[in-house]
Amino acid sequence: MNVEISCVCPPLANGGPRHSVDDITLRDRLAFRAALTVRNTIIVTKSEDAQASIAEILASLTEVYLLEGIEGWSIVDQRNKAVPVSRETVRAFMDEHPDEAMTVGDAADGLYVEAVMRPLLKTASTSSQPTQTTESTSPTIGSEPKPRKHSKPSSTASTQMDGTGTTSSLPGGAYS
């Protein structure tokens, strides 16, 4: 995917812009390791700061999307030489040009969020959340089980009906 941003390259010697736009190329999909890195960012962010807000977690995800997702760009240095894409240069781009980085981050989020978040949401939906009961489920000290109530006698008749015979036990436990 190609994202156009305002030119962030150093100006020409006369102060004019090098060009009107820079092109940032994002990978079409994140490789396994990159996708796993993005997913683990959520876990690491929460473990480092239990009070981290959703906004902070999303910002961390966007940062990793850019670090892992930017494949190429048209950014050049003062000598008009291509700036290589590396973790260091992507971080410098984010720090020095936050508005443009957010534009690229929004595009990356749209491109990667489903592939990264779907497995997390699937896992979360299959695991049950802990719930509390309103009463204790443990026996209390000194409590005794309640006595069982006896059932009422059956109301079935024991009179022989027409067409029925008697059964008697045969040797070996069989009935006739």
C-alpha positions as CSV (number, residue, x, y, z in Angstrom):
1,M,0.0,0.0,0.0
2,N,1.3,3.4,-0.9
3,V,0.6,6.4,1.4
4,E,1.3,10.0,0.3
5,I,2.3,12.6,2.9
6,S,3.6,16.2,2.7
7,C,7.3,16.2,1.9
8,V,9.4,15.8,5.0
9,C,12.8,16.0,3.3
10,P,15.2,18.8,4.2
11,P,14.7,21.9,2.0
12,L,16.9,22.7,-0.9
13,A,19.8,25.1,-0.5
14,N,17.5,28.0,-1.7
15,G,14.9,27.0,1.0
16,G,12.5,25.5,-1.4
17,P,10.9,22.0,-1.0
18,R,12.6,19.1,-2.6
19,H,9.3,17.8,-3.8
20,S,5.6,18.2,-2.9
21,V,4.9,14.8,-1.5
22,D,6.8,11.8,-0.1
23,D,5.5,8.2,-0.7
24,I,5.6,5.7,2.1
25,T,5.2,2.1,1.1
26,L,3.6,-0.3,3.6
27,R,3.9,-4.0,3.4
28,D,0.6,-5.6,2.2
29,R,0.7,-7.9,5.2
30,L,2.9,-8.3,8.3
31,A,5.1,-11.4,8.4
32,F,4.5,-13.9,11.3
33,R,7.2,-12.4,13.5
34,A,6.1,-8.8,12.9
35,A,2.4,-9.7,13.6
36,L,3.3,-11.5,16.8
37,T,5.5,-8.5,17.8
38,V,2.4,-6.3,17.4
39,R,0.2,-8.6,19.4
40,N,2.8,-8.9,22.2
41,T,3.1,-5.1,22.4
42,I,-0.3,-5.1,24.1
43,I,0.8,-7.6,26.7
44,V,4.2,-5.8,27.3
45,T,2.5,-2.4,27.6
46,K,0.0,-3.6,30.2
47,S,2.7,-5.5,32.2
48,E,5.0,-2.4,32.3
49,D,2.1,-0.1,33.3
50,A,-1.0,-1.7,34.7
51,Q,-2.7,1.8,34.4
52,A,-2.0,2.2,30.7
53,S,-5.0,3.6,29.0
54,I,-6.5,2.2,25.8
55,A,-5.2,5.3,24.0
56,E,-1.7,4.5,25.1
57,I,-2.0,0.9,24.0
58,L,-3.3,2.0,20.6
59,A,-0.4,4.4,20.3
60,S,2.0,1.6,21.0
61,L,0.4,-0.5,18.3
62,T,0.6,2.3,15.8
63,E,4.3,2.7,16.6
64,V,5.0,-1.0,16.0
65,Y,2.9,-1.0,12.8
66,L,5.2,1.7,11.4
67,L,8.4,0.0,12.7
68,E,7.3,-3.3,11.2
69,G,5.2,-2.2,8.3
70,I,7.1,0.5,6.4
71,E,8.8,-1.2,3.5
72,G,10.1,1.8,1.6
73,W,9.8,5.6,1.2
74,S,10.9,8.4,-1.0
75,I,12.5,10.4,1.8
76,V,16.0,11.8,1.0
77,D,18.6,13.6,3.0
78,Q,20.3,17.0,2.5
79,R,22.5,15.6,-0.2
80,N,19.4,14.2,-2.0
81,K,20.5,10.6,-1.1
82,A,17.7,8.1,-0.2
83,V,17.3,7.7,3.6
84,P,17.3,3.9,4.3
85,V,14.3,2.4,6.1
86,S,15.5,1.1,9.5
87,R,14.1,1.1,13.0
88,E,16.3,4.2,13.8
89,T,15.1,6.2,10.8
90,V,11.5,5.2,11.2
91,R,11.7,6.3,14.9
92,A,13.3,9.6,13.8
93,F,10.5,10.1,11.2
94,M,7.8,9.6,14.0
95,D,9.6,12.0,16.4
96,E,10.4,14.7,13.8
97,H,7.1,14.5,11.8
98,P,4.3,13.4,14.1
99,D,1.4,14.6,11.9
100,E,2.8,12.7,8.8
101,A,3.6,9.7,11.0
102,M,-0.1,9.7,12.3
103,T,-1.3,9.7,8.7
104,V,0.8,6.7,7.8
105,G,-0.1,5.1,11.2
106,D,-3.9,5.4,10.3
107,A,-3.3,3.7,7.0
108,A,-1.2,1.0,8.7
109,D,-3.9,0.5,11.3
110,G,-6.5,0.0,8.6
111,L,-4.3,-2.4,6.8
112,Y,-3.1,-4.6,9.7
113,V,-5.7,-4.3,12.6
114,E,-7.9,-7.2,11.5
115,A,-5.0,-9.7,11.0
116,V,-3.5,-8.7,14.3
117,M,-6.6,-8.2,16.5
118,R,-8.8,-11.0,15.2
119,P,-6.8,-13.8,16.9
120,L,-6.7,-11.8,20.1
121,L,-10.5,-11.3,20.1
122,K,-11.1,-14.9,19.2
123,T,-9.0,-16.0,22.2
124,A,-10.7,-13.5,24.5
125,S,-14.2,-14.6,23.4
126,T,-13.6,-18.3,24.1
127,S,-12.2,-17.8,27.6
128,S,-14.8,-17.2,30.3
129,Q,-14.4,-14.2,32.5
130,P,-14.2,-14.8,36.2
131,T,-17.4,-14.0,38.0
132,Q,-18.3,-13.8,41.7
133,T,-21.1,-15.7,43.4
134,T,-23.4,-13.8,45.7
135,E,-23.2,-16.5,48.5
136,S,-20.4,-18.6,49.8
137,T,-20.0,-21.9,48.2
138,S,-17.9,-23.3,51.0
139,P,-19.4,-25.1,54.0
140,T,-19.4,-23.0,57.1
141,I,-17.6,-24.2,60.3
142,G,-20.0,-26.1,62.5
143,S,-22.7,-26.4,59.9
144,E,-24.4,-29.8,59.5
145,P,-26.1,-31.1,56.5
146,K,-29.9,-30.6,56.5
147,P,-31.8,-33.9,57.1
148,R,-33.4,-35.4,54.0
149,K,-37.1,-35.4,53.7
150,H,-38.8,-38.8,53.2
151,S,-40.9,-39.1,50.1
152,K,-44.6,-39.9,50.3
153,P,-45.7,-43.5,49.7
154,S,-46.5,-44.4,46.2
155,S,-50.1,-44.5,45.1
156,T,-49.8,-47.3,42.6
157,A,-52.3,-50.2,43.0
158,S,-51.1,-53.7,43.7
159,T,-54.2,-55.5,42.5
160,Q,-53.8,-58.1,39.7
161,M,-55.5,-57.1,36.5
162,D,-57.2,-59.3,33.9
163,G,-54.8,-60.9,31.5
164,T,-51.8,-60.7,33.8
165,G,-50.1,-63.7,35.3
166,T,-47.8,-64.3,38.2
167,T,-44.1,-64.5,37.9
168,S,-42.1,-67.0,39.8
169,S,-38.4,-67.4,40.1
170,L,-36.8,-70.3,38.3
171,P,-33.6,-72.0,39.3
172,G,-30.5,-69.9,38.3
173,G,-32.3,-66.5,38.9
174,A,-34.4,-66.4,35.7
175,Y,-38.1,-65.5,35.8
176,S,-41.1,-67.1,34.0
